[in-house]
Amino acid sequence: MSTYLRTLWPLLLLLPYTFLSWRFIAGLRTLPGLTGNSDPLAWRRHVRRRTLAALCGGLAWLVLVFAGNGSFGRIMRVTEKMYDAELVMAIDVSHSMLAVEKGTTRRERALSFARAAAAGSPGVRLSLVAFRGAATTLCPSTWDRTAFEDALAWAVPEAAGMPGTDIATAIEESVLRHLVDGRGSGTARVVVVLSDGNDTGENARQAVERAGASGARIIFVGIGDKEPALALYPDGKPVLDADGQPVRLAVAADALNILARVADGSYSHIDDPGTLALVAGAARDAAGSTGAARTVRLRSGAVPELSLLALLLFACATILSAPYAAPREKRR
């Protein structure tokens, strides 16, 4: 279940609320004579008023839930000045990246590409993130190329903890946790995600969309052949599925391409001769943007407006829920 859907679970409370309200209103319709001098017309007005109160209460809860999950808002464009530039290499270290192709593992090809990209990007800071089911920073932002090179040796499956491949965690670690009010805090950031694209997470689209909107340049580099290869544990044993069969995975190029489009970024396969130049060009552009200003897209929520609307609806529900008052008899 996606994060967005998980925020909607409070709506399930409307089911018992609706049932109990219906039972209550149905009971009122059958009790027109609660008072000795009850006026049938006045009682019908009372039932309609309580029905409207129940409706207002349900709508108030609905509005409050959507206010809390950020469903409604508007896109604003704001300008921020660039003070720094950074190239983040996010390397997939899942077991499928240990598959052997062309005499070497996908992971080793990713490390070689990261070294070449770092060497070809002298004008930016470097940082390194390793990920699979979780993500961790192996090298914080630094100008020290030797420190970056040393950190590459630690890009192994054990470094990222949980099994699987969750691209959203890589984007969170590389970009989103550095944002200030949805912006890149003055850093022109290029993130290169090196992966075979076999994502087992649920929130990659939302994460890359937020990262792209913040101004970060996201480049997905696909690693692996079109023919499925055997996923391996670090000891060389094959990974088995729930049925005990060896897991074989090919590069999920289409999935990575979709994520690149969502992020307004780029996708290229590691075997494409122009991939390294693509990364170097993006890093060069980031370095050249320092001292300049750029425009980023921010999503502004409507929490205050929706909360006020929910409060008004609750107030209406309270007022309309006033107890029945029999009409006074006219004096003669």
Number of C-alpha atoms within 10 A of each C-alpha: 8 11 11 13 9 10 15 14 10 13 14 9 12 15 11 10 14 14 10 13 18 14 11 15 15 13 12 18 14 9 10 18 13 12 11 8 11 16 15 11 9 15 21 14 13 22 20 15 18 24 21 16 23 25 16 21 21 23 18 23 19 17 18 20 20 19 22 16 16 15 14 14 13 11 12 11 12 11 11 16 17 21 15 19 23 23 30 26 29 29 28 34 30 31 23 32 33 24 24 17 15 8 7 11 17 26 27 15 18 27 18 12 18 23 16 13 22 23 11 16 19 15 18 24 22 25 25 26 28 32 34 32 22 22 27 19 21 21 21 16 17 16 15 12 16 9 15 22 16 12 18 21 10 14 25 21 22 15 18 24 16 15 16 20 27 24 32 25 22 29 25 19 20 29 26 21 11 14 15 11 11 19 24 23 16 19 22 26 28 28 27 26 27 28 32 30 28 21 19 15 17 14 17 21 17 16 22 28 19 23 27 20 23 26 24 26 25 29 27 26 28 27 25 28 18 11 10 15 20 21 23 22 17 13 6 10 11 19 16 15 10 7 6 8 10 16 17 17 20 19 22 18 22 12 14 26 21 15 24 23 17 21 24 18 20 21 22 21 22 19 14 11 10 12 21 20 13 16 26 21 14 21 29 19 16 23 24 16 18 17 12 11 13 16 15 19 18 19 17 15 17 16 19 10 11 19 18 15 17 23 17 14 21 20 16 18 23 15 13 18 17 12 9 16 11 15 11 9 7 5 4 3
